[in-house]
């Protein structure tokens, strides 16, 4: 009895013909090759499992929203539902939805928006090894940076149309409809990249990109006035974010996440100052009113 490689017992009959022995050896080699592939196969399975790990929780919802997974059928969202990497969140016409990702980053979507959790890797022991990419393909969102953005700002990206928004300790509002997109930086600083060109957008400034010319950073009030003068749908999206008090709702949700997950940070008021009181819950009500979200 011989032992080869992966400890597969191999025996040869004394009176075996050359042809049968050749067949026997080929079968053994097949088993050995399969055993060597096993770690690769297991790695692929584990990678697929990680790709759909929970990334966020829908902390509040007014109106209706769907989660459209990378694989599988869309599901109707309710307050408290989990969201996974690969999910696209589609809000109904009159909806507002606040999601908080596991590192206490807060994101609020307005109605008729679509946001995909394109990438989410969170190492709670070392946030600098983590990364997040969110893709806004339609509508508007406001986001407040969490632990990942604080530990490693370069690993947080927002994809909006053909633009990439990098963050540096940032609160950002951004909207897109058709070929026009706009972004405003409320706190920190953004790095806005479009058509291979990058420039900084400090707090209190923003930009508009419609695929024509070279966008530049300018005061937020000027950006909003231009959008209103152009009569674009984006002007209404920004107005909606202001009217619904998105930043307050996001901060409420973040504070609750911090209370529920020790070590994520210090609760703050909507103005950004630390508070010792925190909050007792999330704003909004599940599934009330609003237009229906569509898996378009």
N, C-alpha and C positions, 0 to 999 in steps of 0.2 A: 504494500500500500504506500503510495507517495502522497505528499502534501504540496500543493502548488499555490503560491501567491496568496489568494484570499481564503485559504484553508478549505478548499473544496476537495474532498477525498477523490482520488483518481486511482483506478486499478486497471491492470492490463492482463488479459488472459494469456496463458503461456502459448496456446495454440491459435491465437487470433490471426486472421489473415491480414496482409498489408492493407487491403481496402477497408476492412472494418476498423482497423486500428486508426487509419487516417480519419475516418468518420468520427470515431471516439474522441480523438484529439481536437478536431474542429469543434465538437460540442463543448468540450471543456474550455477551450479558448473563448467561446461565446459567453459562457458563464462568467469567466474572469473579466471580460470586457464590460459586461452588464454590471458586475460588482463595482468596477471603477467608475461607472457613470452614476451610481447611486448617490454619492454626495452632491453631484451637479444637479440631479433631479430634485433632491431635497432642498437644495439652495434655491432653485427656481420656484418651488412650491412656497417656501418661506417668504421669498421676495413678493410673490403674488399676494400672500396673506397680509404682509406689511403694507402693500399698496392700498389696501382697503381698510386699514385700521382707523379707529375713530379719531377724528381731527378736531371736531367742534361740537358744541351743544347749542341748539336753538333756544336761547334764554327767554325770548319774548316774541310774540307774533300778534299782529293786528291785521285782520283780513285773511287771505289765503296764500299758500305757497306750496310748491312742489319740490321734492328732491329727485333729480334725474341722475341715477347712478351711471357710472361708466359702463357697467354691465348690469342688465336687468331692467325691470319695469319701473316707471316713475311711482313715487309714493307721496301721498298727501302729508304735509308736515304739521305737527302740533307742537305747542310749547313744551320744551324739555326733551325733544327728540335729538338723537345723535346724528351728526353729519360726518361723512367719511371722505378721505382723499379720493378724488375722482368724481365726487358728487357735484352736480350743477344745481344751484338753488334758483328757482324761478318764482318771482313774486307776482301776485295778482295786481290788477290795475290800481286798487286803493290800499294795497298792503304796505306795512312796514315790518321788517323782520330783523331782529338783532341776534347775531350769532357770536359766541365767544369761543375762540379756539383754546386749546389746552394750555397754552402759555400765557393766558389772560390778555390776549389781544382781542379787541372788540371791533366788530364790523356791523354796520347797519345798512340795509338795503331799502330803497324806496320802492314804490309800486312799479310794475312793468320792468323789472331788472332781472338780469341773469348773471350769476357769479359762480365760477367753478373753482373748487379747491384743487388746483392743479398739482401742487406738491405740498406735503406736510410731513416733516420729520422733526420730532421733538425729543431731545435727550434731557430729561428733567435734572439729571445730575450735572450736566454741563451744557447749558443752553447755547454756548458758542459752537457746538457741534450740530446744531439744529438748522432747519431751513424751512421757509414757507414761500409759496408762490400762489397768488390769487389772480384769476383772470376775469375781468369784467368785460363781457361782450355786448351788454346793452343796459341802459338805465343809469342809476347812480348809487354811490356808496360813500360812506364816511368810515374811516378806520383810525383806530388809536393803537399805537405800537404796544406789543407785549414784551415778555421776557426775551424772546429770540431777537427782536429788534434792538433791545438794549444791550444784549451781550455781543451780538454780531450783526450790525445793521446791514452789511453787504449781503446777508443771506435772506433778506426779506425783499420780495419783488411783487409789484402789482402790474399785471399786463392789461393794458387798456387799448383796444384796437391794435394799431401798429406801433404803439408807444410802450416803453418800459419805464416804470417809476420805481426808483430806488429810494430808500428812506434813511434818515439819520435822526432817530428819536422823534418821530413825526406823528402829527395828526393831520390827515389829508382828506379832502373831499374831491371826488372825481366823478365825471359823468361822460357817457358816450351815447350818441344816437346817430345811426348812419355812419358817415365818414367824418363827422365832427366830434371832437372830444375836448374836454377841458379839465383842468386840475387846479386846485387851490390848496396851498399849504397854510395851515392854521398855527402849527407849532413845529419847531425843529427845522429841518431842511429836506428838500427833495432833490434827487438827481433825475432829470427828465431826459430820456433818450428817444429820439425818433429820426428815422431815415439816416441812421449812423452818426447822428450829431447829438452830443450831450451838453446840458447846461444845468446850473443850480437854480433852484427856486427856494428862496428863504421864506420864513414865516411872514404872513401878510401879503404874499404875492402869489401869482398863478400864471397860467398861460392857456392859449387856445390853439389847437392844431386841427386843420381841415385838409391836410395833404397839399396845401398850396403855400409856397414861400417857406421861410424859416421862422418858426415860432420863437418868441423871446419871453423872458420873465418880466412881468409888469404888475403893478398894484392890483390886489384882488378886486377892489371896487371898480377899477377900470375894466377888468375882465368881465365882471358881471354886467356892467353897463353896456359893453360891446355885445354880449350875448342877448341882452334884452332888445337892443337896437336892431339886431339882426333878426329878431323874432324866432330864434331857434328853440327847438324842444328842450335843449339843454338848459336854457334859462329857466324853464318851468321846473326842471328836475332840481336845480339848485335852490329854487324858491321853495320847493317841497321839502328839501332837507332842512332848510332854515325854519320853516313853519312847524315841522313836527318835532323840533328840538332833539335832533339825532344825537348830538354830543352828550346831552344829559342822559338819554336812554342808554347809550353805550357805556357811560361811566357807571351808571347804576348796575348794569350787567357785569361789568368788570369787577366792581367792588364785591359783588356777590360771589363771583368766581374766586376772588382772592380769599374771601372768608372760607369758602369751601375747600380750597387747596392751599394749605399752609406753605409759605416759602415763595409764593409767586410775586409778592410785592406788598406795597402799602396802599390801602384804599384812599381814594382822593375824591374831592368834590368835582362838580362839572367844570369848575374854573381851573382845576389842576392842582389845588392845594391839598396836602394830606389831611385826612380826617380820622378821628378815632372812633367815630360812630358807625361808619360804613352804612350799609342798607340792609333792609330785611327781606328784600325780594326784588323781582323784576317788574318792569312796567309792561303794559300791554295785556291783552287778553287773547286767549287762544281761539282761533277760528271764528272771530266775530266780524260780520260785515265784510265790505270790500268786494272787489271783483275777483273772479276766479283766475288762478294761474294756469297757463297752458304749457304743455311739454312741446314747445315749438322747436 
